[in-house]
Amino acid sequence: MDALLRRGEKMRKKSCCYGNMLPFHEQTDFEFMPQISRYSDQQVEQLLSELTNVLESHKAPVDLSLMVLGNMVTNLINSSVAPAQRQAIARSFAQALQSSINDDPAH
């Protein structure tokens, strides 16, 4: 559980990365993530906190948490994004995820 808490703290610190992503129907340039979010930090932090609490309450290990979150992203894209835009959204999301990963070896 300590690992989830630490991961949650890291997630909270990095939430600006995904908070900058516009809603799917408003995405126009899929090569770069927008710099301005239409969502407040408070909205992003509240949702992130609630999702982290669900994972913690289920004592989900990191691999299960990543699997569930990945499935959630896939389902969201497949159910909410036009088929012609899905690959571009997935690519943009993956790039944002990779750019937000910290190479610091400390956990």
C-alpha positions in Angstrom: 0.0 0.0 0.0 2.9 2.3 0.6 4.0 1.9 -3.0 0.5 2.9 -4.1 0.6 5.9 -1.9 4.0 6.9 -3.2 2.7 6.3 -6.8 -0.4 8.4 -6.0 1.9 11.2 -4.8 3.9 11.0 -8.0 0.7 10.9 -10.0 -0.6 13.9 -8.3 2.6 15.8 -9.0 2.4 14.9 -12.7 -1.3 15.4 -13.2 -0.7 18.5 -15.3 0.5 16.3 -18.2 -2.9 14.7 -18.7 -4.9 17.7 -17.5 -3.6 19.5 -20.6 -5.3 17.0 -22.9 -8.5 18.5 -24.5 -11.7 16.4 -24.7 -11.6 14.0 -27.6 -14.1 15.9 -29.7 -12.0 19.1 -29.4 -8.6 17.6 -30.3 -7.4 19.1 -33.5 -3.6 18.6 -33.5 -2.8 15.0 -32.4 1.0 15.4 -32.8 1.4 17.7 -29.8 -0.5 18.0 -26.6 -2.1 21.4 -25.9 -0.4 23.6 -23.4 -3.6 25.0 -21.8 -6.2 22.9 -20.1 -9.9 23.6 -20.0 -10.0 21.8 -16.6 -8.9 23.3 -13.4 -6.1 21.7 -11.3 -8.7 21.1 -8.7 -10.9 19.0 -11.0 -7.9 17.0 -12.2 -6.6 16.5 -8.7 -10.0 15.4 -7.3 -10.5 12.8 -10.0 -7.0 11.5 -9.7 -7.4 11.3 -5.9 -10.6 9.3 -6.3 -9.2 6.9 -8.8 -6.1 6.4 -6.6 -8.3 5.7 -3.6 -10.2 3.0 -5.5 -7.0 1.2 -6.4 -5.8 1.5 -2.9 -9.0 0.3 -1.4 -8.7 -2.9 -3.6 -5.1 -3.2 -2.6 -4.3 -3.5 -6.3 -0.6 -4.2 -7.0 1.1 -2.0 -9.6 0.7 -4.5 -12.5 -3.0 -4.9 -11.9 -3.5 -1.2 -11.5 -1.7 -0.6 -14.8 -3.7 -3.3 -16.6 -7.0 -1.9 -15.3 -6.1 1.7 -16.2 -4.9 0.6 -19.6 -8.2 -1.2 -20.2 -10.0 1.9 -19.1 -8.1 4.1 -21.5 -8.8 1.6 -24.3 -12.5 1.4 -23.6 -12.7 5.2 -23.3 -11.1 5.7 -26.7 -13.1 2.9 -28.4 -16.4 4.1 -27.0 -15.9 7.9 -27.2 -13.7 8.7 -30.1 -14.6 8.5 -33.8 -12.9 5.5 -35.5 -10.9 7.7 -37.8 -9.3 9.5 -34.8 -8.6 6.6 -32.5 -5.1 5.8 -33.6 -4.1 9.5 -33.4 -5.6 9.9 -29.9 -3.8 6.7 -28.7 -0.5 7.9 -30.2 -0.9 11.3 -28.6 -1.8 9.7 -25.2 1.2 7.4 -25.4 3.5 10.3 -26.2 2.2 12.3 -23.3 2.6 9.2 -21.0 6.2 8.6 -22.1 7.1 12.3 -21.7 5.7 12.3 -18.1 7.7 9.3 -16.9 10.5 10.3 -14.6 13.8 8.4 -15.1 14.7 8.9 -11.4 15.7 5.5 -10.1 14.2 6.2 -6.6 10.7 4.8 -6.1 
